Amino acid sequence: MPATPIYLDYHATTPVDPRVFRAMEPFFAVRFGNPASSSHAFGWEAAKAVQQARTQVAALIGAQAHEIAFTSGATESNNLAIKGVADNFRGRKAHVITTVIEHSAVLDPCERLEREGFAVTRLGVDGEGRIRLQELEAALRPETILVSIMAANNEIGVIQDMPRIGALVHARGVLLHSDATQAAGKIPVDVGAWQVDLLSLSGHKMYGPKGVGALYVKRGTAVCCQQDGGHHERGLRSGTLNVPGIVGLGAAAAVAGGEMEEEARRIGALRDRLRDRILERLKNVRVNGSREHRLAHNLHLTLHGVEAETLMMSLQEIAVSSGSACTSAARSASHVLLALGLSDEEAHQSLRFGLGRFTTAEEVDYASDRLVEAVLQLRELTLP
Ligand SMILES: *Cc1c(COP(=O)(O)O)cnc(C)c1O
């Protein structure tokens, strides 16, 4: 039997890879300099480490090092991108397009803009979880200033067609931002091929530390800083740099870049094994979201007749989630599942499985056995 609890919630956060941890360690107490200290070796050493991380993060997404700004995570990156662009258009009836399946770190900044007088269009998705390109095209207006579309969804793992979205938005001369927090390090991200101007990512979703992220800002893109101070990160984001975190993000990007393909194959096989072992033994289970355009480590199921909350209570040795970690405290049904066309009841009967770098076949087998057992038991109890 594998050690429990078994972690199958890699979309919420990931453990720090030991290689990343080792890279970070010296930067806490030994190489502790402030990269802004330009007058001595302590500062130079820290600045050099930050520069290396910048190059590593840039390499992961096909960018130039100077186009990477470090932040405290994807929430901040998204806020900086969206509000930072919008600030250039205040009082001008400007229009923003996003989707209904975004993370709250995109939805909420857009909602704030709307309260402040911007027009916001939220695109729906088809039954697979993908936006319709014709709808995007029809939504673009002369006064549209920004389109923000996530690359991969944090609940159902569905991947959007970023190259075609980018081509469409670019042809109209509109800026494109993508929240690529779940995509970076998992699928090839290429800011050139995607034609994005702004792209967010986060350390703790890709085996790096929490509290650090990055915003890619294409050279020449006007973004207003949201935090004034010592003019760090080329004036885009003031505040002394989180050097250990940034070094960790860089190391995580380097590891992911080198191992992505092989890792996706391995984890994809485990995910398929998990899915098949459940579907073979349980009736009335539906896989949510596209099977084809999907992160290799995501499985999302509706288990008809079983409350996800009750199921998770009886499955405490398996760490899964019924929604995004940020909204699962609130008991409202997932906005992503409702957008797919699920009923409120179905949404509450759904579970997200996120596999990852340290998931084993033994864990998958144990977890699927326990899940099937628990579902059968609960369904028996609730039979009339
Ligand atoms: C986790 C996540 C965020 C928030 O990232 P933090 O670094 O935790 O602020 C934003 N968007 C998506 C899609 C996420 O999965």
The ligand as an SDF file (V2000), in Angstrom:
LIG
                    3D

 15 15  0  0  0  0  0  0  0  0999 V2000
   -3.1860   29.1210   -9.2840 C   0  0  0  0  0  0  0  0  0  0  0  0
   -3.6580   29.9650  -10.4200 C   0  0  0  0  0  0  0  0  0  0  0  0
   -3.5980   31.3580  -10.3560 C   0  0  0  0  0  0  0  0  0  0  0  0
   -3.0970   32.0810   -9.1280 C   0  0  0  0  0  0  0  0  0  0  0  0
   -1.7240   31.9070   -9.0010 O   0  0  0  0  0  0  0  0  0  0  0  0
   -0.9600   32.3300   -7.6350 P   0  0  0  0  0  0  0  0  0  0  0  0
    0.4670   32.2560   -7.9980 O   0  0  0  0  0  0  0  0  0  0  0  0
   -1.3810   31.3240   -6.6260 O   0  0  0  0  0  0  0  0  0  0  0  0
   -1.3970   33.7090   -7.3050 O   0  0  0  0  0  0  0  0  0  0  0  0
   -4.0360   32.0770  -11.4430 C   0  0  0  0  0  0  0  0  0  0  0  0
   -4.5110   31.4600  -12.5350 N   0  0  0  0  0  0  0  0  0  0  0  0
   -4.5800   30.1300  -12.6450 C   0  0  0  0  0  0  0  0  0  0  0  0
   -5.1090   29.5120  -13.8870 C   0  0  0  0  0  0  0  0  0  0  0  0
   -4.1620   29.3350  -11.5900 C   0  0  0  0  0  0  0  0  0  0  0  0
   -4.2460   28.0030  -11.6940 O   0  0  0  0  0  0  0  0  0  0  0  0
  1  2  1  0
  2  3  1  0
  2 14  2  0
  3  4  1  0
  3 10  2  0
  4  5  1  0
  5  6  1  0
  6  7  2  0
  6  8  1  0
  6  9  1  0
 10 11  1  0
 11 12  2  0
 12 13  1  0
 12 14  1  0
 14 15  1  0
M  END
$$$$
